[in-house]
Amino acid sequence: MKTTILTAIVCMSSVCGAGKASNPNPDWDADWEKNEIRFLSDYLQLTSEQDFIKAGESYFSPDGQYLIFQGIPVPEEGQEPDEHYSMYVAQFEYDKAKNITGLTLVSRISNPGSSNTCGWFHPTESNTVLFGSTRVPPATEDVAGYQRDGSKYSWQFPSEMEILSGKFELTMKDTDEGEPGISIEDFTLGMVNAEPLWDRDGYDAEASWSPDGRYILYTKLEPGGTNGDIWLHDTKSGEHMPLITADGYDGGPFFSPDMKAICYRSDRRQDQQLQIFTAYLEYDEEGNIVGIKQEVQITDNEHVNWAPFYTVDGRYLLYSTSEQGHGNYEVYALDASGDYDAEQTPRLRVTQARGFDGLPAFSHDGKYMIWTAQRGAFREGEDRPSSQLWIAEFDLRALHWAYEAARDELLEGSIDHENTKQYDPHEGHDHP
């Protein structure tokens, strides 16, 4: 029978994760579920400290069947954990009411020993992915990167990092002939022919496809450099175009759902903080992207603000911020349009738990928010929960009305709710 390529099954059971235990660790934080009820409900811990030292940065496939994420698996007894993140794909489990109940077929799709980051699904081909990978163990000496003074966390820019793309497929594992019946545990997800999208020296990563699949946004750094720029690759023409070239590191870009704008993070002030930006795209008469029409700074404060991601209507950005302190990153929401100055743009807190909450993303129907959080069980010998993947139902309509109220309070104005158009979560923001 056919076997898989570059794949290792992590979960020995059919479903990976801690299940529907809303709060598995009340001793760490007893109140987060109550405090988050405005926007989040029906929590599920998708990955577990039993399987992963840590896991994070996850994204849905367009059809909602699969998840891509990065993680460091718990090693075999007596072995040291991996130094770098591996890239994984998994299949969602659903109940009869079409609610997500867990993950199955959790499979590694990256080479052993490689460093990997920022996976993403093709918008129309759910089994086609891209991700940043060194493919081989990266050099460990004098690697450039971003790190705030006093912080253990660092974001490295290995020159070996390339953007790989390929397809994964469901394959049957080798089993003894004559075994009765077939179950989900007889299968795995395997990567087939993951190859670099282009060949170039330096760090290329943090990539995402446009909603129509034509363009790829990515971050580019010259070998050994820290001045990251955001580039655009047109898969139709094969051309590469620099979009954001300001001094400092600009990265983590995503298209808005209507493809009129992009969002990203920047340290262009080079003050060890990060700020959120958007930029409106310029198109020619034939509908080709030809550059940036306008760049807008969305946050301007003393915090680390990063990992912005659009809501499905394009109106808001959810992002990670140190506004509650570097020991308690939280997910906040703000207006994506840039219609107001940063000091007049409300920042609305979404998560309310101790520890890290960040890297938010949404299912394509907007029903679920998935993010990385430290709110599960303790691992023996550690003083806080490990970073794992969590998912919850997300109320976009509630966010909209709460945000309008916060804007009204901040601007000391008033909203004529009787004459306000009924909110439609599927209608995008009117970008200039």
N, C-alpha and C positions, 0 to 999 in steps of 0.2 A: 504494500500500500504506500501511497505517496506520503512523504514526510515533509516537515517544514524547513524553512531556511532562516537562520539567525533568530530562532525563537526559543524562549524558555518559559514554561508555564510557572506562574508564581503561586496561585491559589490551588491547593489540592482539591478543595471542594468545588462544586459547580458554581457557587456564587461567592465573590470576594466582597468583604465589607462587614461592618458591624451591625447592619440591619437598622430597623426602625426605632431603635432606642433613642428617644429624643435628646436625653441628657445623660450620657453614660458616666459622667464625672461631676456630680453635684458638689463634691468636696472642693473641686477646683473653681467652679463657678455655677452657682445654683440658679441664677436669674436670667441668663441670656435668652432663653426661649420666650419668657414673658416680656422681656424688654424689646424683642425683635418682632413682636406679633403684628405690628402695623404693616410690614412688607413681606415677611417670610413666614412660612408655615410648612408642616409635614416634612420635617428634617429627616435626612438619611445620611449616615456616614458610609461613604462608598469604599474607601480603602482603610485598612486597619494596621495598627502598630504590630500586629502579629505577622504581617506580611511585608511591610515596608518600614525601613528606618525613617523615611519621610517620602512624601509624594506631593506633587503640586503642578500648577499650570496646566489646566485641562480644558479641552474644547470638544464640542459636540460635532458629529457628522451632520450634514444637512438633512438627512432623513431621520435623525434621532436614534439610529440603531447602534452607533458606535461612539467610543470616547478615545481620545488620544491624550496622553499625559506623560510626565516624566517622574521617575522615582528611583530610590535606592533600596533594593530588596534586603530583607533580613537575611544575613548569610547563614550557611550551614554552621552547625556547632563547631567551634574551634577555628573558624575562618574569619578574616577581617572583612568589614563591609566595603563595598566599592567606593572608590574615591570620588567618582563622578556620577551624575545622573545618567540613567538609561532611558530610552524612549519606549513607551508601551502603547498598545491598543487593547481595547476590551469591548465586549458586546454588552449592551444594557439588557437587564431582565425586566419585563413588564408583567403586571397582573392583568386580569380580565378587564379591569376598568381602565387600562392603558396608563397606569401609574408606574413609575420606575420603582423597582424593589431591590435592585442591586446590580452587580457586575458579574459577568461570566466570561470565560475564555480570555483571561488577562494574560497577555503575551508580550514578551520583549521583541522589538523589531530592530534594535540597534546592535552594533557589533560589541562583543565583550571588551571592556576596558576603555571604550571610547567615551568622550564627553558629548552630551546631547542637550538640546534646548529647543523650545518654541516649536512644538508640532502644530499642524494645521491640516484641515480636510479641504479637498477640492470641492467647490460649491455644487457640482452636479454629479460627481463620481464618488460615492461614499467610501469606496475602498481604495481611493487614491489619496495619499498624504504627502506632505513635505515636512522636514524638520532639519534643524541645524545639527551637524555631527562632525566630529573630528575623524571618525571611522577607525582611527588607531588611538592608542593612549597619547594624550597631548603632552607636549613638553611641560615640565613642572617648574622650571627656573625662569625668572624674569618675564613672567607672563603679564602683559598689560591688562588693566581692568579698572572697574569703578569700585571704590570702597570709602565709606564714611569713617573719619577718625573715631577710634574707640569701638567700632562695630566689628563683630566676628564675620558678618556677611560680606561677601565680595562677589562682584559680577565680572568674571574673567573674559578676556577676548583672545583666546588662542588662535594663532595664525593658521592652524590646520582646519579651523571650522569652515565647513562648506554647507550649502543647502542641498540636501538629498530629496529625491522624490521617487516614489514607486507605488506599487499596488500591494495590498495584502489580500490573502484569500483564505477561505475556510478549507482546511485539509484534515484528513483522517490520520490519526496516529497509527503507528504500527501496533497491531494487536495479535494475539494468538488466534490462528485460524479456528473456526468452529465455535467461537464464543457466541452465546445466544444474545440476540438483541443488540441495539445500538443506542447509546445515550450521548448527551452533550459532552460528557467527559471523554468521549472517544475522539473529539475534534480539537483543533487548535487554530489560531490565526497566525499565518506565516507571511513574512515579507518576501516579495519577489522582485529581484533586480532593482533595489534602491540605488540610484546613481546620482552624482552631482548634476544639478541643473545647468551649471556652467563651471569652468575651470579657471580659477584666478587666485593669486596669492593674497593673503590677508584674511581677516575675519568677515565672513558673510553669514548672517543668521537673522533671527527675529523676523521671519518671513510670514506673509499671509497672502492668499489669493484674493482678488477682487470678487464681489458677488456674482459677476458674470464669467469668471474664470479666465479672463483675458490677461489681466495684469497681476504681477507679484510685487508687493512692497517688501523691502528688506533693509537691514542696516549693514553698512559697509565701513570697514576700517582698514587702513593700510597696515602692513605687517609691523607689529610692535607699537602701533599708534593707539591713542585714546580719543581721537577726534572723530567720533562716529557720525556718519551722514546717512540720511534716508534716501534710498534710490528706488526707482521704478523700472521693472522689467516688463516689456511688452512681448508676450509670447507670440503674438501675431507677426510682428516685424522682426523680432529677435533683438531689438535695441534695448540698451540700458540708459536711463536718464537720471541724473541727480535731481532730487526734489528739494530736500532740506539740507543746506550746507553751512549753517551757522557754526561758529566756533563752539567747541565742547561736544559732548556726546548726546546725540538724538537717536532714539530707538523705540522699539516696541510698537511699530505702526499698524493701524488697522483702517480699512475703508469704512465709511458710514454706509448704512444699508442702501441708500440711494446713490452711492458713488459720487456724491457731490463734494465730499470732504474726506480728510483723513484725521486721525488722532494719534498722538505719540507723547512720549516723555522727553524732557531735555534737562541737561545740567549746564546750559550755556553760560550761566553766571559763574560756574565753576566754584561754587561755595559749598559743595558737598550736599546740596539739596537738589531735589528734582521738581520740575514744574510740568503741568499738563498744558499741551498746545493742541490746537486744531489748525488745519490749513484747507482752504477751499481750492478745488482743482480747476484748472482752466482747460477747456476743450476747444478744438478747432471745429470748422464747419462740418467735417466728416465724422465728428464724434470721437476723435482721438485725444487722449490726454497729452497736453503739450507743456504743462508746467503748473506752477502755483499762482493763483490769482490773489489770494490774501491769506496771511498767517495771523492767527489770533491766540494770544496767551490767555488761558482759561484760569489758571491759578497763579498767584504771585504772593507767596508768603514764606515763612521760615521753616516749612515742613518738607519732608520727603514725600512727594506725590508721584505715583507711578502706576503702571499697568492699567491705563484707561481702556474701557470697552463700551461700545455703544449699546443702548437698549434697542430692542427690535424696531422701534418706531423712529430711531435716530435722534430723539429729542434730548436725551440725557446721556452723560458718561458716568459710569460707575468706575471707581478707581481705588487704589490702596494708598493710605496716607498715615504719616506718623503724628497726626494732629493730636492724638491722645497719648503720645509718647512713643519712643522707639521700642519699648517693651510691650506695646499694645497697639500694633497697626490695626486699623479698621477700614472697612469698605464705606466710602461716602459716595454721594451722587451730586452732580451739578449739571447745569444747563450746558448743552453742547454747542449752542449756536454762537456764543460770543457776542450776543447783542448788548450785553452790559459789561462794564469794566469789572476786573477781577474782584475788587473790593465791594462791588454791588451785586455779585453773583453768589447766591446762597450755597453753602456746602451742607448737604443734608446727610446725617449719619444713618447708615443702613444696618450694619452689624453692631452688636452691643455686648461682645464677650471679651473675657480676658485673653491675653496672648495674641498671637498673630491671626488676623483675618485679612485676606487679600487675593489678588489675581482673580477677580470675578469674571464670569462669562455666562452667556445665555444659550438655551436651546433655541432653535430657529423659529419655533412657534411662540417663544417668549414665556412659556409656562414655568420653566425652571431656571434658577440661578445656581451655578456651580462655582465653588471657590475653594481656596486652601485655608484651613483653620487649625488652630491648636485648642481643641475643646473636647477631645476624646479621653480615653483612659491613659493613665501614666504607664510608661515603660519602666521596668525596674531600674532603680538607680538614677532616674531623671527627675528634675524638679518641676517640669511642666509637660503637658501632653505634646506629642510629636506632631509635626505638620502632616495632615492627611486631607484627602478630598471629601468635601461635604456638598450636599445638594439639598435644595428646598424649593417649594413652590413660591413664585415671586409675583406680587400684586403690583403690576405696572400702573394700573389706574389709581391705586392708593398713593403710590409715589408721586404721580402727577399732581393730585390735589394737595398733598402735603407740601410739595415743592412750591406750588402757586401760593399757598398760605405763607410759606417761609419767605418767598420773594416779596409778597405784599408787606409783611412785617419789616423786612430789611429796608425796603424803599419807602416805608411809611406812607404807602398809598392805599388804594382800595381797588377791589376787583368787582366788577359788575357781573355777578354770577348769573343773573337772569338773562343777560345778553351774551354770555360766553358760549361759544359753540360747544356742543356736546363733545367730550373727549373721545377720540377714536384711536386706540392703541396701535392700529395698523397704518395710520396716516403719518407720514414723516414730517419733520420740521421743514419749514420753508427756508432753505438756505439762499443767501444772496448769490 
